[in-house]
């Protein structure tokens, strides 16, 4: 039992705030009221602190190696957009009750040959016929996948089969069609796709001659820095009819745009990450590979305009990061940067926060997350400054409450697995995959 005293509680629907107490029992918010008096309860003084819901990162690829960094950054729930349910089962079963964030996950990505990520592994499969598409969806349903993820090299015919099979189990289908030459956003919506990750497919719909490997003259013909607002509105209008959900992952594009001037922070959580060989072995390489700056970075302003336009038209737009893909997409803190980029795109600080809290929870169809209300799960951030006056204040974390447990940042950092622990864990995971006849990949 805990009692958070005298904090400014932010109403995530209106942006209003009031000084109140929060009584937590087990993992549930039991009572919110001024001046709650209780005996034999741990009281935490939150005077001049700001309380917001735990944040939700709607596009990650989480691993045990860096999972606790999310929690230390105030991200208490993540949506894992492709991975291995077998690997993540301990996180999923814990449902937020341990140090790691609550995980809602797809299983391996369903792509088409030859596969953007190569041969079949525990993390991806290349489907080239309808029967295999049906079998793979059935396999993922049996494993307990919360949704299905498809990639852009999957043939549209088999993408439609995946959607049809997923519907039989009330599962949504997410798509990354950034590299597709056959399916744009409008086609994906017509097929029945529910989610466009990275805002993918929209630029193809705007400029049908464009693709990620289009000739330079086609890239040069697109007004990337001054996006065509009327064209964006026309595409968004059609997507809205199908209730498409958008996760733009602006930070993924922007970090590539900034290249070796990438956004970072001196926060202790990010400083601690510098000890992670797993994270830091590929990020510098991504910075040095200037192709990423050309192909991803140049899209930043257009993706921002798409996200803001679709939101203002009434569409679902949520915050996500693609951590740890790309360049310096810090676990947890990349979402704080994503919030800043939402504000830069035109969202107010409140609107940006809503996409990482109440609206993210609604998109996940989870009724007791994303807000501070009686009966809700006790996932909270205690902040030192008002996030509605400056969105960067979300990084000024005093403490984290996750699933009713109170954590200081240093406690979470002390529980980051060591390299030896990760090596031992990885060996056991590979052994498990091999016993199941799955290739562990690289």
C-alpha positions as CSV (number, residue, x, y, z in Angstrom):
1,X,0.0,0.0,0.0
2,X,1.3,3.4,-1.0
3,X,0.0,7.0,-0.7
4,X,1.4,9.6,-3.0
5,X,0.8,13.0,-1.3
6,X,0.2,16.5,-2.6
7,X,1.2,15.9,-6.2
8,X,-0.2,17.9,-9.2
9,X,-2.2,15.2,-11.1
10,X,-2.5,16.0,-14.8
11,X,-5.9,15.2,-16.4
12,X,-4.9,13.6,-19.6
13,X,-8.1,14.5,-21.4
14,X,-8.3,18.2,-20.5
15,X,-4.8,19.2,-19.5
16,X,-6.1,20.6,-16.2
17,X,-4.3,19.7,-13.1
18,X,-5.1,19.5,-9.4
19,X,-3.2,18.9,-6.2
20,X,-4.4,15.6,-4.8
21,X,-3.3,12.4,-3.1
22,X,-3.3,8.9,-4.8
23,X,-3.9,5.8,-2.7
24,X,-2.5,2.6,-4.3
25,X,-3.1,-0.9,-3.1
26,X,-1.3,-3.8,-4.8
27,X,-1.1,-2.6,-8.5
28,X,-4.4,-0.6,-8.5
29,X,-5.3,3.1,-8.0
30,X,-7.9,2.8,-5.3
31,X,-8.6,6.4,-4.4
32,X,-7.8,9.9,-5.7
33,X,-8.8,12.8,-3.4
34,X,-7.3,15.7,-1.5
35,X,-5.8,15.1,1.9
36,X,-6.3,11.4,2.2
37,X,-5.5,10.3,5.8
38,X,-4.5,6.7,6.4
39,X,-2.5,4.9,9.0
40,X,0.2,2.2,8.4
41,X,0.6,3.2,4.7
42,X,3.9,4.2,3.1
43,X,3.5,7.9,2.3
44,X,5.5,9.5,-0.5
45,X,5.7,13.3,-0.5
46,X,5.0,14.6,-4.0
47,X,4.8,18.3,-3.2
48,X,5.6,20.4,-6.2
49,X,5.8,17.2,-8.4
50,X,3.8,16.5,-11.5
51,X,2.1,13.1,-11.9
52,X,1.3,11.7,-15.4
53,X,0.5,8.2,-16.5
54,X,3.4,5.8,-17.4
55,X,4.3,6.3,-21.0
56,X,3.6,3.8,-23.8
57,X,6.1,3.2,-26.7
58,X,4.0,1.8,-29.5
59,X,6.8,0.5,-31.7
60,X,9.8,-1.2,-30.3
61,X,11.8,-4.4,-30.7
62,X,12.5,-5.2,-27.1
63,X,15.1,-7.6,-25.7
64,X,16.1,-8.7,-22.2
65,X,19.5,-6.9,-22.9
66,X,18.0,-3.4,-22.5
67,X,14.4,-3.9,-21.3
68,X,14.9,-2.2,-17.9
69,X,16.1,1.0,-19.6
70,X,12.5,1.5,-20.8
71,X,11.2,1.4,-17.3
72,X,14.0,3.7,-16.0
73,X,12.9,6.2,-18.6
74,X,9.3,6.0,-17.5
75,X,8.0,3.8,-20.3
76,X,5.9,1.3,-18.5
77,X,4.3,-0.4,-21.5
78,X,5.7,-1.3,-25.0
79,X,4.1,-2.6,-28.1
80,X,6.7,-5.0,-29.7
81,X,6.2,-4.9,-33.4
82,X,7.7,-8.2,-34.4
83,X,10.1,-10.4,-32.5
84,X,9.7,-13.8,-30.9
85,X,6.9,-14.6,-28.6
86,X,9.0,-17.6,-27.4
87,X,11.7,-15.2,-26.3
88,X,9.4,-12.6,-24.8
89,X,7.0,-15.0,-23.0
90,X,8.4,-14.2,-19.5
91,X,7.8,-10.5,-20.1
92,X,4.3,-11.1,-21.5
93,X,3.3,-13.4,-18.7
94,X,4.6,-11.0,-16.1
95,X,2.2,-8.3,-17.4
96,X,4.2,-5.5,-15.9
97,X,4.6,-7.1,-12.5
98,X,8.4,-7.2,-12.7
99,X,11.1,-4.6,-13.5
100,X,10.6,-4.8,-17.3
101,X,7.8,-2.9,-19.0
102,X,4.5,-4.6,-19.8
103,X,4.8,-6.1,-23.3
104,X,2.2,-6.4,-26.0
105,X,3.7,-8.2,-28.9
106,X,3.6,-9.7,-32.4
107,X,5.6,-12.8,-33.2
108,X,7.9,-13.0,-36.2
109,X,7.4,-10.7,-39.1
110,X,5.7,-12.2,-42.2
111,X,7.5,-11.2,-45.3
112,X,7.8,-12.4,-48.9
113,X,10.9,-13.9,-50.7
114,X,13.7,-13.2,-50.8
115,X,13.0,-11.4,-47.5
116,X,14.2,-8.0,-46.5
117,X,15.9,-9.7,-43.5
118,X,17.1,-12.8,-45.3
119,X,16.2,-16.4,-44.8
120,X,13.6,-17.7,-42.4
121,X,14.5,-17.4,-38.7
122,X,12.7,-17.3,-35.3
123,X,12.2,-13.6,-36.1
124,X,11.0,-13.6,-39.7
125,X,9.5,-15.9,-42.3
126,X,9.2,-15.5,-46.1
127,X,5.8,-16.6,-47.3
128,X,5.2,-17.5,-51.0
129,X,1.8,-19.3,-51.0
130,X,-1.6,-19.0,-49.4
131,X,-1.3,-22.3,-47.4
132,X,1.9,-21.2,-45.8
133,X,0.3,-17.8,-44.9
134,X,-2.6,-19.6,-43.2
135,X,-0.2,-21.9,-41.3
136,X,1.9,-19.1,-40.1
137,X,-1.0,-17.1,-38.7
138,X,-2.3,-20.2,-37.0
139,X,1.1,-20.8,-35.5
140,X,1.4,-17.3,-34.2
141,X,-2.2,-17.4,-32.8
142,X,-1.3,-20.6,-30.9
143,X,1.8,-19.0,-29.5
144,X,-0.3,-16.1,-28.1
145,X,0.6,-13.2,-30.5
146,X,-1.4,-10.1,-29.7
147,X,-1.4,-9.0,-33.3
148,X,0.3,-9.9,-36.7
149,X,3.0,-8.0,-38.5
150,X,3.6,-8.1,-42.2
151,X,6.4,-6.7,-44.3
152,X,6.4,-5.0,-47.7
153,X,7.9,-7.8,-49.8
154,X,4.9,-10.0,-49.0
155,X,2.8,-10.5,-52.1
156,X,-0.5,-8.6,-51.9
157,X,-2.4,-11.8,-52.5
158,X,-0.9,-13.5,-49.5
159,X,-1.1,-10.3,-47.4
160,X,-4.9,-10.5,-47.9
161,X,-4.8,-14.1,-46.8
162,X,-2.9,-13.1,-43.6
163,X,-5.5,-10.4,-42.9
164,X,-8.4,-12.8,-43.5
165,X,-6.9,-15.4,-41.1
166,X,-6.1,-12.8,-38.5
167,X,-9.7,-11.6,-38.5
168,X,-10.9,-15.1,-37.6
169,X,-9.1,-14.6,-34.3
170,X,-9.9,-10.9,-33.8
171,X,-6.3,-9.9,-34.3
172,X,-5.2,-6.7,-36.0
173,X,-2.6,-6.7,-38.7
174,X,0.3,-4.2,-38.6
175,X,2.4,-3.4,-41.7
176,X,5.8,-2.0,-42.6
177,X,5.5,-1.4,-46.3
178,X,8.3,1.1,-46.5
179,X,10.2,-1.0,-49.1
180,X,7.2,-2.3,-51.0
181,X,6.8,-1.7,-54.7
182,X,3.4,-3.4,-54.9
183,X,1.5,-2.2,-51.9
184,X,1.0,1.5,-50.9
185,X,-1.0,2.8,-48.0
186,X,-4.3,3.0,-50.0
187,X,-3.8,-0.6,-51.2
188,X,-3.0,-1.8,-47.7
189,X,-6.1,-0.1,-46.3
190,X,-8.2,-1.8,-49.0
191,X,-6.7,-5.2,-48.2
192,X,-7.7,-4.7,-44.5
193,X,-4.4,-3.7,-42.9
194,X,-5.0,-1.9,-39.6
195,X,-1.6,-0.2,-38.9
196,X,0.9,1.7,-40.9
197,X,4.2,1.5,-39.0
198,X,6.6,4.4,-39.8
199,X,3.8,6.0,-41.7
200,X,4.9,3.6,-44.5
201,X,3.1,3.4,-47.8
202,X,1.8,7.0,-47.7
203,X,4.6,8.5,-49.6
204,X,4.2,5.7,-52.2
205,X,0.5,6.7,-52.5
206,X,1.5,10.3,-52.9
207,X,4.2,9.6,-55.5
208,X,3.6,6.2,-57.2
209,X,6.9,6.4,-59.1
210,X,8.8,6.7,-55.8
211,X,10.3,3.8,-53.9
212,X,13.2,3.4,-51.5
213,X,15.5,2.4,-54.4
214,X,14.1,4.9,-56.9
215,X,16.6,6.8,-59.1
216,X,18.0,10.0,-57.7
217,X,16.0,12.2,-60.1
218,X,12.8,10.9,-58.6
219,X,13.9,11.5,-55.1
220,X,15.0,15.0,-56.1
221,X,11.6,15.8,-57.6
222,X,9.8,15.4,-54.3
223,X,9.4,18.5,-52.1
224,X,10.6,16.8,-48.9
225,X,11.2,20.0,-46.9
226,X,7.9,21.6,-48.0
227,X,5.5,18.7,-48.1
228,X,2.4,19.0,-50.4
229,X,-0.3,19.5,-47.8
230,X,-3.2,19.1,-50.3
231,X,-1.8,15.8,-51.5
232,X,-1.3,14.6,-47.9
233,X,-4.8,15.6,-47.0
234,X,-6.3,13.7,-49.9
235,X,-4.5,10.5,-48.9
236,X,-5.3,10.9,-45.2
237,X,-8.9,11.4,-46.1
238,X,-9.0,8.0,-47.7
239,X,-7.1,6.3,-44.9
240,X,-9.5,7.8,-42.4
241,X,-12.4,6.0,-44.1
242,X,-10.8,2.7,-43.2
243,X,-9.8,3.8,-39.7
244,X,-6.1,3.2,-40.3
245,X,-3.9,3.6,-37.3
246,X,-0.6,5.4,-37.8
247,X,2.6,5.0,-35.8
248,X,5.1,7.4,-37.5
249,X,8.3,6.8,-35.5
250,X,9.5,10.3,-36.4
251,X,12.6,9.8,-34.2
252,X,13.8,7.0,-36.4
253,X,13.8,9.3,-39.4
254,X,15.1,12.3,-37.5
255,X,18.1,10.6,-35.9
256,X,19.2,9.5,-39.4
257,X,18.6,13.1,-40.7
258,X,20.9,14.5,-38.0
259,X,23.6,11.8,-38.7
260,X,26.7,12.5,-36.6
261,X,24.9,15.4,-34.9
262,X,22.2,13.0,-33.6
263,X,20.0,14.0,-30.7
264,X,21.2,12.8,-27.3
265,X,21.0,13.8,-23.6
266,X,23.2,13.8,-20.6
267,X,20.6,11.9,-18.5
268,X,22.0,9.2,-16.3
269,X,20.0,6.5,-18.0
270,X,21.5,7.3,-21.4
271,X,24.9,7.6,-19.9
272,X,24.5,4.1,-18.4
273,X,23.6,2.7,-21.9
274,X,27.1,3.6,-23.1
275,X,28.2,0.4,-21.3
276,X,26.0,-1.7,-23.6
277,X,28.0,-3.3,-26.4
278,X,24.7,-4.7,-27.8
279,X,23.3,-1.2,-28.4
280,X,26.5,0.7,-29.2
281,X,28.0,-1.7,-31.7
282,X,25.7,-0.8,-34.6
283,X,24.5,2.7,-33.9
284,X,27.9,4.4,-34.8
285,X,27.9,2.3,-38.0
286,X,24.4,3.6,-38.9
287,X,25.7,7.1,-38.5
288,X,28.7,6.5,-40.7
289,X,26.5,4.9,-43.4
290,X,25.4,8.1,-45.1
291,X,22.8,6.3,-47.2
292,X,20.5,6.3,-44.1
293,X,20.7,10.1,-44.0
294,X,19.7,10.2,-47.7
295,X,16.9,7.6,-47.7
296,X,15.5,8.0,-44.2
297,X,16.5,11.4,-42.9
298,X,15.2,13.3,-45.9
299,X,11.6,12.0,-45.2
300,X,11.4,13.5,-41.7
301,X,9.5,16.7,-42.4
302,X,7.0,14.8,-44.7
303,X,6.4,12.2,-42.0
304,X,5.8,14.9,-39.4
305,X,3.3,16.7,-41.7
306,X,1.5,13.4,-42.4
307,X,1.3,12.6,-38.7
308,X,-0.1,16.0,-37.7
309,X,-2.5,16.2,-40.7
310,X,-4.0,12.8,-40.0
311,X,-4.3,13.5,-36.3
312,X,-6.1,16.8,-37.0
313,X,-8.5,15.0,-39.4
314,X,-9.5,12.7,-36.5
315,X,-7.2,9.8,-37.3
316,X,-5.4,7.6,-34.7
317,X,-1.7,8.6,-34.4
318,X,0.5,7.2,-31.6
319,X,4.1,7.6,-30.5
320,X,6.7,4.9,-31.2
321,X,10.4,4.7,-31.8
322,X,11.5,1.5,-33.5
323,X,14.1,1.1,-30.7
324,X,16.8,-0.1,-31.1
325,X,16.7,0.1,-34.9
326,X,18.4,2.9,-36.9
327,X,20.7,5.4,-35.2
328,X,20.8,6.1,-31.4
329,X,17.1,5.2,-30.8
330,X,17.8,5.0,-27.0
331,X,15.5,2.5,-25.2
332,X,13.0,4.7,-23.4
333,X,14.6,8.1,-24.1
334,X,13.9,7.8,-27.8
335,X,10.2,8.2,-26.8
336,X,10.9,11.4,-25.0
337,X,12.5,12.6,-28.2
338,X,9.5,11.4,-30.2
339,X,7.3,13.6,-28.0
340,X,9.5,16.6,-28.7
341,X,9.3,15.8,-32.5
342,X,5.5,15.6,-32.2
343,X,5.4,19.1,-30.7
344,X,7.8,20.3,-33.4
345,X,5.2,18.9,-35.9
346,X,2.4,21.0,-34.4
347,X,1.0,19.0,-31.6
348,X,0.6,20.8,-28.3
349,X,2.5,19.2,-25.3
350,X,-0.8,17.8,-24.1
351,X,-1.7,16.4,-27.5
352,X,1.7,14.8,-27.7
353,X,1.4,13.2,-24.3
354,X,-2.1,11.9,-25.1
355,X,-0.6,9.9,-28.0
356,X,1.8,8.2,-25.6
357,X,-0.9,7.6,-22.9
358,X,-4.7,7.6,-23.2
359,X,-4.8,7.4,-27.0
360,X,-2.1,4.7,-27.1
361,X,-4.0,2.7,-24.5
362,X,-7.2,3.1,-26.5
363,X,-5.4,1.9,-29.7
364,X,-4.3,-1.1,-27.8
365,X,-7.8,-1.7,-26.5
366,X,-6.5,-1.8,-22.9
367,X,-9.1,-0.3,-20.6
368,X,-7.0,0.3,-17.4
369,X,-3.8,1.9,-18.8
370,X,-2.9,5.3,-20.0
371,X,-4.6,7.5,-17.4
372,X,-4.6,8.3,-13.7
373,X,-8.0,7.2,-12.5
374,X,-9.5,5.1,-9.7
375,X,-9.6,1.5,-10.8
376,X,-6.7,1.9,-13.3
377,X,-3.4,0.1,-13.1
378,X,-0.9,2.1,-11.0
379,X,1.6,3.1,-13.7
380,X,2.8,6.6,-13.0
381,X,5.6,9.0,-13.6
382,X,6.5,11.5,-10.8
383,X,8.1,14.5,-12.6
384,X,10.0,17.4,-11.2
385,X,8.6,20.0,-13.7
386,X,5.3,20.6,-15.5
387,X,5.4,18.7,-18.9
388,X,2.5,20.8,-20.2
389,X,4.6,23.9,-20.1
390,X,7.6,22.2,-21.8
391,X,7.5,18.8,-23.3
392,X,11.2,18.2,-22.4
393,X,10.1,18.1,-18.8
394,X,9.0,14.5,-19.3
395,X,12.7,13.6,-19.0
396,X,12.9,15.2,-15.5
397,X,11.9,12.1,-13.7
398,X,11.9,11.9,-9.9
399,X,10.5,8.4,-9.5
400,X,8.5,5.8,-11.4
401,X,5.5,3.8,-10.2
402,X,5.0,0.7,-12.3
403,X,2.3,-1.9,-11.4
404,X,2.0,-0.3,-8.0
405,X,5.7,-0.6,-7.2
406,X,7.8,2.6,-6.6
407,X,11.2,2.7,-8.2
408,X,14.1,5.2,-8.2
409,X,16.0,5.3,-11.4
410,X,19.2,4.0,-9.9
411,X,17.4,0.8,-8.7
412,X,16.4,0.0,-12.2
413,X,19.9,0.7,-13.6
414,X,21.4,-1.6,-10.9
415,X,19.3,-4.4,-12.4
416,X,20.5,-4.1,-16.0
417,X,21.9,-7.5,-17.0
418,X,25.6,-7.9,-17.2
419,X,27.3,-8.9,-20.5
420,X,28.0,-12.3,-19.0
421,X,24.3,-12.7,-18.0
422,X,23.3,-11.8,-21.5
423,X,25.7,-14.2,-23.0
424,X,24.4,-17.1,-20.9
425,X,20.8,-16.1,-21.6
426,X,21.5,-15.9,-25.4
427,X,23.0,-19.4,-25.4
428,X,20.0,-20.8,-23.7
429,X,17.7,-19.0,-26.1
430,X,19.5,-20.3,-29.1
431,X,19.3,-23.8,-27.6
432,X,15.5,-23.4,-27.2
433,X,15.1,-22.2,-30.8
434,X,17.2,-25.2,-32.1
435,X,15.1,-27.6,-30.2
436,X,12.0,-26.2,-31.8
437,X,13.6,-26.3,-35.3
438,X,14.0,-22.6,-35.6
439,X,17.0,-20.7,-36.9
440,X,18.1,-18.1,-34.3
441,X,19.5,-15.7,-37.0
442,X,22.4,-13.4,-36.4
